[in-house]
């Protein structure tokens, strides 16, 4: 499929949009990594320009759903606002941990051989709690390595935060 003149998003701007979304679909209940496309929040036919504020990264399926009206424009605007807030506040690793909790029950725990230092902002802000336990992780076929592992769990505030994130709520209000 060829694009008409002016419809191609400049490479530098496309890179910024991809970085903002962590090279994943911006819909928090999707976060797919294949078939990623630039989507105009206000339709290209209406604005006839590419701006950082009006572009969001979506997988092909979510892009089609958005274009059909199955994902409301208001939700996509909030996803964009939340992305801007999240990408400035948390590391990609922290965002992936939050995404792992989306749609899970409140008692869900995630076991990782990753030091809580890598989730410092989430722990400091009281969204995630971490408790250590002993564990064995095999790093290769013949190289077992004993490492400390940790149990990560959402706090009550973290549960509200993830639910708000998943339902296109305003994260600044949480």
N, C-alpha and C positions, 0 to 999 in steps of 0.2 A: 504494500500500500504506500503510495507516495503522498507526501504532504504538500499542500499548496503553499506558495511563497508567503512568508511571514508567520506561518503556523508552527514552525519549528522553534522550540524553546532553546535559546542560546546555551551553549555547553556550560559556561560558568554558572549561570543561573540554575540549570538542571542539576549540577553538582551540589549546589547549596541546598536545593530542595531535597535531594537524596540524603545528604548529610543530616538535615533537620529531622528526617523520618528514620534515620538509622538504617537506610537502605532496606526498609521494610514498608509494607502497606501501612498507611497512617490510621486505618480503622483498628482500634485497639482490640476488638474481638476477632480480628483476622491476623494482622501482622505478617502476612505472606511475604515471601522473598522472591517469587518468580513472576514473570509477566508484569513487571512494574511499569507504570505509565504516569506521565505528568497529567494532572487534571486541573482544569480551570474551575474555580469555585463559582465565580460568575462566568457564564458561558462565553467562550471566545467570540461567538457571533455578536454578542452584546458589547464586549469591552475592546476587542481587537488589539489586545496588548498582552504581553507577558510581564507579570510583576510578582515579586517574591510573595507578597501578601495574598495574591489571588491564585497561587499554585499550590498543589498538594500532591504527594506521591500516593498513588493507589495501585493495587494489583488490578489486572484486567477485569476480573470478576466484580470487584467492588466498584471499579470505574463504570462498568456497564450498569450495575445496580443504581449508582448515583445518577447517571444520565437518564435512567428510566424513572427516577423519582422514588425508588424503593429505599434509598438512603436520603433523608431530607437534607437540603442545602444548609439548614440551620445546624444540623449535626456535624456536617463537614466543616462548617466555619468554626464550630467549637473544637473539633479535632485539631484543626490548624492552630487555634489559640492555645490549646493544651500542649501541642507539640512544641510551640515556641517556649512556653513555660518550662516544660519537662527537659528540653534539650539544653537549656541554660542552667538548670538546677541539678540534674543527675547525669551520671556517666552512662554510656551505652550498656555497660554490665548491669548497673542498677535498673535501668529501664527494662532490660530483658528479665530480670528477676520479678519486677512488678508485673510484666506481661505474663509470666508463668503462673501468677496467681489469679489472673482474670478468669472468671467463670468457675473457680474452685470454691468449695465450701469454706466457711470461716475457720474450721479446725485444720485446714490443710497445712502440712509442713513440707518443706523442700530440703533435702539432704545434699549438701555440696562440700567438696573438699576445697573450699575457697574461703580464705580468711575474711572475717567481717570487715576488715579494713577496706576491702573492695566495695563494700556497701555502706561506707561511712555516713554518707548523707542520709540514707534511708534509716539507719540506726539512730543517728543523732537527732533526726526530726521525729523519731518515735513512730515511724510507719512499720518498721520491721524489727523483730527481736531475733537475736542469735544466741544459741547455746552450743557449746562445744561437746564433742564426744569422740572417742577413739575410733579409728577405722583403718582399713587397709585398702589402698588403691593400687591397682596394677597399672604401671605406666607403659609397659611394653611386654612382649612375649616372654622374656626371660629376666625382667627387671622389676620385681615387686618392690614397691616403696611404701613404707608406713607413713601416713600423713594424718594430721588432725583433720577431722571432718566436722561440719557444723550443721545444726538444724536451724532453718530459717522459718519464721512464722510471722504472719501479719498481726499487728496489734489491732485493737478496735479502731483506732484512727486510720491505720493502714487499710483495713477492710473498707471503711467509708471512702478513702482515697481511690482504691482500685475500682470500687463500684461506680464512683463518679466518673472515673476515667473511661470505663467500659460503656457507660450509657451517655457519653457526650455531655456530661455535666461540666459546670465551671469549676476547674480545679483550684482556682484562686480562692474560692469560697470555702474550701475544705480545710 
